[in-house]
Amino acid sequence: MKATQKDFLRGVPAAARDARIFFFCGPDEAGASAAANRIVAALPDAGERVELAGADLRRDPALLGDEARSTSLFGGARHIWVRASGDDAHDALQFLIETADAGAGAAAPVMIVATSATDKSRTAKLLEKRADALVAMFHPPDLAAVAGAVRAMADAAGLRLGGDLAERIARGAGLDVRLAQSEITKLALYCDADPQAPRAATADDLNAIGASTEEDGFAPLVNAVLGGELGRLGGEIRRMRELGLNPVGVALALERRAAHLAQIAAYLGPGGNFDTIDKGTEMRLGIFFKEKRDIGVQFKRWTMPAARGSRETRLDRLIPRLVVLHRNLLANSQAAEVFLAQELAEIGRFAARR
């Protein structure tokens, strides 16, 4: 079965109820992960989460079936979460399906988030016609779509939220529905809201739980790294440590901006000129006026050839590298801050090359 991005903006589509394998792909890793989390939350008994890397499944395709048919340490339910790149999980899924058809028994639900893949990939083709599988592709959403999703989250949490406040939360989250959900959760707690006892939220309430200044956000660091601003980079990394910014949150912010640049590049086509984008297109592409200069600089840097004579752009190399960075940060939480600082410096130096 296939679903669309719009199907997930307001909840879990009905088609998901009968599925046991979920393949979420496309350049919007935030939207794909949020959809997977919605599926998990809707499971009657999600149980223990078992996280697997796509690279591990590529090396050992039988690993997925072994984990999906194993029982939890305490005998409870479990679900499998796979963070993959491209078609890393294809052979493992094919093995899982073939062994199930041969009578190997029921398997735990499997969520695959593969942001470098599309709904035309081999994995998507393997699953899309199966009644027990669901495929959905996620593109970076526009402001209106995320604001609508924010209002739906607020309704579910018992918050009455005006459209202007929903847009402000969407903008503040960088159009990342996961960060927006976190803001809604905090706001509902602050307002003592509940679905049985709804409360109206105000701008003052949001100010009370939000960052005190814009400098507390990820944007200055993201702009310094992807803009190749080496003179600012050291100070931004120091600020990251002083403020205790979450390393995974920083990685997500970089992924969102890279996905945004990819969306613009796809719209303009090869050799497209960022400076020719008109106001209407800026709105459709989610280019806000305060960010236009930074995005323009980054677009020009990252759409350059990755090497002399190469058809591959720098952005083609950046996106898979950010996926690997995200995975490594999750796997090495103790050393995440040091590892992230080193990677930010490497990416910044690569962006600064002429």
Order of alpha helices (4+ residues) and beta strands (2+ residues): beta-alpha-beta-alpha-beta-alpha-alpha-beta-alpha-beta-alpha-beta-alpha-beta-alpha-alpha-beta-alpha-alpha-alpha-alpha-alpha-alpha-alpha-alpha
